Amino acid sequence: MKTLIVYQSKNGTTKKFAEEIAKRVEKATGNVKVQSLENTTSQDIQDCDLLYLGCWTKGRFIFGQKPDEKWIDFSHKMPDVEGKRTVLFTTYSVASGNMFRKMKQHVTPKGYNVIGSMKSTDGKIDYFSIAVLKYSLNYKEAVHERYIRDYAEVS
Ligand SMILES: Cc1cc2nc3c(=O)[nH]c(=O)nc-3n(C[C@H](O)[C@H](O)[C@H](O)COP(=O)(O)O)c2cc1C
């Protein structure tokens, strides 16, 4: 399985988070590439089986969080795909607000299947992110569907 990690970072924290994610993916699968969005082509995205897509949080600290314009431009140029497994990630300092909803709005219409999200204030991976990482690496459509069905049964 080929995993690609693409990040947009202004001051290095999101890059660090991407590299931390890469270390763990490398350990689990032995096949990972981590690169900035400036160095990423449509072909790179087409070629991967699992995509981690990250961006720093931009807003007014207590409200209005959204991806940076460079990330939005990049997302518009991403190729259309058919259900490519995608995990979104961001770094922030106080509040990430609706970052993931906003990021998702740009990629879902292009066929990206967002199966999780991870955030960090310092580029380190917390227990929640580890759980998302494990889930994304072991993701199987059938398991996902079953999870949804079972959850629906008890709720
Ligand atoms: C213009 C600007 C706006 C920001 N807005 C927010 C915000 O709304 N909420 C927040 O928690 N952090 C905000 N931050 C902090 C960054 O999201 C945070 O430092 C992030 O880790 C930066 O990532 P980078 O080092 O990869 O560039 C802002 C930073 C800048 C420069």
The ligand as a MOL file (V3000), in Angstrom:
LIG
                    3D

  0  0  0     0  0            999 V3000
M  V30 BEGIN CTAB
M  V30 COUNTS 31 33 0 0 0
M  V30 BEGIN ATOM
M  V30 1 C -2.4500 34.6400 10.2080 0
M  V30 2 C -2.5770 33.5360 11.2240 0
M  V30 3 C -3.8370 33.1690 11.6780 0
M  V30 4 C -3.9770 32.1430 12.6380 0
M  V30 5 N -5.2250 31.8090 13.0830 0
M  V30 6 C -5.3820 30.8540 14.0200 0
M  V30 7 C -6.6920 30.5190 14.5160 0
M  V30 8 O -7.7190 31.0670 14.1250 0
M  V30 9 N -6.7690 29.5490 15.4660 0
M  V30 10 C -5.6520 28.9240 15.9780 0
M  V30 11 O -5.7870 28.0900 16.8430 0
M  V30 12 N -4.4110 29.1970 15.4950 0
M  V30 13 C -4.2610 30.1490 14.5430 0
M  V30 14 N -2.9890 30.4540 14.0880 0
M  V30 15 C -1.8340 29.6760 14.5740 0
M  V30 16 C -1.4140 28.5970 13.5860 0
M  V30 17 O -2.5030 27.8650 13.0970 0
M  V30 18 C -0.4440 27.6000 14.2500 0
M  V30 19 O 0.6650 28.2980 14.7920 0
M  V30 20 C 0.0020 26.5250 13.2820 0
M  V30 21 O 0.6210 25.4830 13.9930 0
M  V30 22 C 0.9630 27.0610 12.2420 0
M  V30 23 O 1.3930 26.0080 11.4160 0
M  V30 24 P 2.7700 26.0690 10.6400 0
M  V30 25 O 3.8710 26.2370 11.6830 0
M  V30 26 O 2.8520 24.7830 9.9380 0
M  V30 27 O 2.7030 27.2420 9.7180 0
M  V30 28 C -2.8250 31.4800 13.1540 0
M  V30 29 C -1.5470 31.8530 12.6850 0
M  V30 30 C -1.4130 32.8680 11.7540 0
M  V30 31 C -0.0400 33.2390 11.2530 0
M  V30 END ATOM
M  V30 BEGIN BOND
M  V30 1 1 1 2
M  V30 2 1 2 3
M  V30 3 2 2 30
M  V30 4 2 3 4
M  V30 5 1 4 5
M  V30 6 1 4 28
M  V30 7 2 5 6
M  V30 8 1 6 7
M  V30 9 1 6 13
M  V30 10 2 7 8
M  V30 11 1 7 9
M  V30 12 1 9 10
M  V30 13 2 10 11
M  V30 14 1 10 12
M  V30 15 2 12 13
M  V30 16 1 13 14
M  V30 17 1 14 15
M  V30 18 1 14 28
M  V30 19 1 15 16
M  V30 20 1 16 17
M  V30 21 1 16 18
M  V30 22 1 18 19
M  V30 23 1 18 20
M  V30 24 1 20 21
M  V30 25 1 20 22
M  V30 26 1 22 23
M  V30 27 1 23 24
M  V30 28 2 24 25
M  V30 29 1 24 26
M  V30 30 1 24 27
M  V30 31 2 28 29
M  V30 32 1 29 30
M  V30 33 1 30 31
M  V30 END BOND
M  V30 END CTAB
M  END
